[in-house]
Amino acid sequence: QNSPLADFYDPRLSAISVVTDLVKHRGQDVTQPLLGFMTEILHRYNAADDASKNHIEKDGALLTFGSLAEYLLGRKKYSGELEGLLVTSVFPDFNSTVGFLRFRACWMVQQFAKVKWTDNGNLRTLIQMVLQRLSDPELPVQIEASKALRFLIETDGAEETLLPVLPQILNEYFRIMNEIGNDEVVAALQVIIDQFENHIEPHAVALVNQLTQAFNQYCTAGEDEDDDDAAMAAAQCLECIATVLKGICEKPELYKSLEPTLIPLILTILGNDGNFIEYLECALDILTFLTYFPEEITPELWQAFPLIYQAFDQWAYDYLSLMVPPLQSFIAKNPNIFLTGQANLPEGPSTYIDMVFQMVAKTVANDRSTESEVRQALTLFMSILHSCPGQIDPLLPVINELVLGKLGQQINSEVPLTRIAIYQVLGSALYYNPQLELAELEKRGVTQQVFSKWLTDANGNMDKWLAKKLTILGLASLFKLPTTSLPESIRAAVPQLLTAVVIMTIKLKEEGESNQKDGGVGGEDENELDEEDADDDGVEGFSEDQDVTNEMDEAYKKALNGVSGWEDDMAKFLIGGFDDDADDYDDDFTSPLDNVDELIYLNDVLKEAFRNEPGTYQTIQQQLAPEVVQSVQRIFQAAESMRAAAVAGQPTVPVPPQQQP
């Protein structure tokens, strides 16, 4: 009953395919007689004595009902009868002496999981019966029961029934997993862990130990017997472990107790020359949890750092986007180890810094790299610049060589996302050391071109918060330098730079305040259908009083009608879709600069500049538009208010409104 190959040769599935097509395309003629016939079979079975019950005929009727579940659930005239069908014709089969009927009962639960229960007592009874089948004498029934439970767990009222017996449920799942490597069983366990994540903490260590053992068992079976099911179940075990780690992320101290189990697993997957590449994605997810949430990264976990580089360099180049998050955590959590650490690689000793720079250089220079991968790689430079203040001066030339070379390739690109990622690195470098960074730009003779293009993109193409913040911090850092030390092109453009930074800072703060007010607010009516229409229109197929149309003709007409929009769609396809939301890594990027408020930083830098060079900045102020001068005053007021509010422990004070002349 659990073999896809056996299902392929099963004539019942061919019959079911015919039935579902008839109901879909000839519902007016077929549906009522078919349902009536199947209902008669069930009534006849219930009325018969035990000796004359036709178990196979009933199984066929339930298979038919279950195969039409989506159709029946989507129509009010039938959906209201389904609870009664389950209670009278499925519930008794959970305790049937016939194994395949117990199996079918568990299967029916999965098909009709979306039934709206009017009697919570029926739902509780059903959950209890499914729980009992987890320890059924027949393994196929146990497997089907474990799959059924994942569908019941999200129904209203299920939690109060399941929570008291959660430890027993987990034990039953592990017992089944020890008997067979079935990825659907492990997937069901993952749903349970996810649903009860707030209650999983007491079981976390045992869960991770059991899942790791199961992974090793399935992994070995998958290698020795070329067992695809076992290999899929092994991958599912790793996903389950990640779900456990997510459930305890608010108690990161627990992670340390899990490291003795998880670190060998991660090192094995990373360090096996690609033999476990199918598990690499999950292993990197687990590593991300272990490096991100605890306050410190243990020496044992640092063993993974050189293995990430070796995997990238030799066999996992395409997994860079998953490698970046743990690498960022390694850099940010303990920059001293990152700056001084080294490892013996097959080609000789190499420092951790060299490994990261080689990864970035290879990604930026390689034609195989997607632009998204290039942008991901550049965030590693940002992490280094943010986490190692004053400690990487000799590396600035290499950083500039790479990013400015890429900027030259991207300067005329219609899609500005990679340019914006480069500006983020340049902004980080200016914040790190504006004098050294300007010297690098001057050395290459690109200062004016870089800042000109940067300001143009900032004005029209920069939508993400992180890019705006790093632009503000970087450009504001220029005002920390004496104006006499600035390159001529920058000195002449100070009023324009100051105007751009002030306007961007005000806008960014106002956007943040607006998002706080509007966040999560959406019209309740949005994307909602009329309830009655949704019952029927959301279901694939045709109404009972509607005959089938020629699908080929309809598709052809639709294609003709859509020709006018083809060029836009093709353009999006060819350029990879210019969607600023495509790079969600900005939202996940964390660094010490998260604690730097750009408005307060600009306030402090400008006040210091006015104190140090009052005459020069008085002249600059006279070149500013009146509204910009007024905005500077607003920034000064807001910074004072924010500092006062922080001392008093009050919410952040909004930027004062623009004064009307």
Stockholm file with secondary structure:
# STOCKHOLM 1.0

chainA/1-661         QNSPLADFYDPRLSAISVVTDLVKHRGQDVTQPLLGFMTEILHRYNAADDASKNHIEKDGALLTFGSLAEYLLGRKKYSGELEGLLVTSVFPDFNSTVGFLRFRACWMVQQFAKVKWTDNGNLRTLIQMVLQRLSDPELPVQIEASKALRFLIETDGAEETLLPVLPQILNEYFRIMNEIGNDEVVAALQVIIDQFENHIEPHAVALVNQLTQAFNQYCTAGEDEDDDDAAMAAAQCLECIATVLKGICEKPELYKSLEPTLIPLILTILGNDGNFIEYLECALDILTFLTYFPEEITPELWQAFPLIYQAFDQWAYDYLSLMVPPLQSFIAKNPNIFLTGQANLPEGPSTYIDMVFQMVAKTVANDRSTESEVRQALTLFMSILHSCPGQIDPLLPVINELVLGKLGQQINSEVPLTRIAIYQVLGSALYYNPQLELAELEKRGVTQQVFSKWLTDANGNMDKWLAKKLTILGLASLFKLPTTSLPESIRAAVPQLLTAVVIMTIKLKEEGESNQKDGGVGGEDENELDEEDADDDGVEGFSEDQDVTNEMDEAYKKALNGVSGWEDDMAKFLIGGFDDDADDYDDDFTSPLDNVDELIYLNDVLKEAFRNEPGTYQTIQQQLAPEVVQSVQRIFQAAESMRAAAVAGQPTVPVPPQQQP
#=GR chainA/1-661 SS CCCHHHHHHCHHHHHHHHHHHHHHHSHHHHHHHHHHHHHHHHHHHHHSCGGGCCHHHHHHHHHHHHHTHHHHHTCHHHHTTHHHHIIIIIGGGGGCSCHHHHHHHHHHHHHTTTCCCSCHHHHHHHHHHHHHHTTCSSHHHHHHHHHHHHHHTTSTTHHHHHGGGHHHHHHHHHHHHHHCCCHHHHHHHHHHHHHTGGGCGGGHHHHHHHHHHHHHHHHHHHHHHCCHHHHHHHHHHHHHHHHHHHHTTTCTHHHHHHHHHHHHHHHHHHTSTTTTGGGHHHHHHHHHHHHHSSSSCCHHHHTHHHHHHHHHHHTCGGGHHHHHHHHHHHHHHCHHHHHHCEEEETTEEEEHHHHHHHHHHHHHHCTTSCHHHHHHHHHHHHHHHHHSTTTCGGGHHHHHHHHHHHHHHHTTCSCCHHHHHHHHHHHHHHHHCHHHHHHHHHHHTCHHHHHHHHHHHHHHTCCCHHHHHHHHHHHHHGGGSCGGGSCHHHHHTHHHHHHHHHHHHHHHHHHHHHHHHHTTCCCTTTTCCCHHHHHHHTSSSCCTTCCCCCHHHHHHHHHHHTGGGHHHHHHHHHTTCCCGGGCTHHHHCCCGGGGCCHHHHHHHHHHHHHHHCHHHHHHHHHTSCHHHHHHHHHHHHHHHHHHHHHHHTCCCCCCCCCCCC
#=GC SS_cons         CCCHHHHHHCHHHHHHHHHHHHHHHSHHHHHHHHHHHHHHHHHHHHHSCGGGCCHHHHHHHHHHHHHTHHHHHTCHHHHTTHHHHIIIIIGGGGGCSCHHHHHHHHHHHHHTTTCCCSCHHHHHHHHHHHHHHTTCSSHHHHHHHHHHHHHHTTSTTHHHHHGGGHHHHHHHHHHHHHHCCCHHHHHHHHHHHHHTGGGCGGGHHHHHHHHHHHHHHHHHHHHHHCCHHHHHHHHHHHHHHHHHHHHTTTCTHHHHHHHHHHHHHHHHHHTSTTTTGGGHHHHHHHHHHHHHSSSSCCHHHHTHHHHHHHHHHHTCGGGHHHHHHHHHHHHHHCHHHHHHCEEEETTEEEEHHHHHHHHHHHHHHCTTSCHHHHHHHHHHHHHHHHHSTTTCGGGHHHHHHHHHHHHHHHTTCSCCHHHHHHHHHHHHHHHHCHHHHHHHHHHHTCHHHHHHHHHHHHHHTCCCHHHHHHHHHHHHHGGGSCGGGSCHHHHHTHHHHHHHHHHHHHHHHHHHHHHHHHTTCCCTTTTCCCHHHHHHHTSSSCCTTCCCCCHHHHHHHHHHHTGGGHHHHHHHHHTTCCCGGGCTHHHHCCCGGGGCCHHHHHHHHHHHHHHHCHHHHHHHHHTSCHHHHHHHHHHHHHHHHHHHHHHHTCCCCCCCCCCCC
//
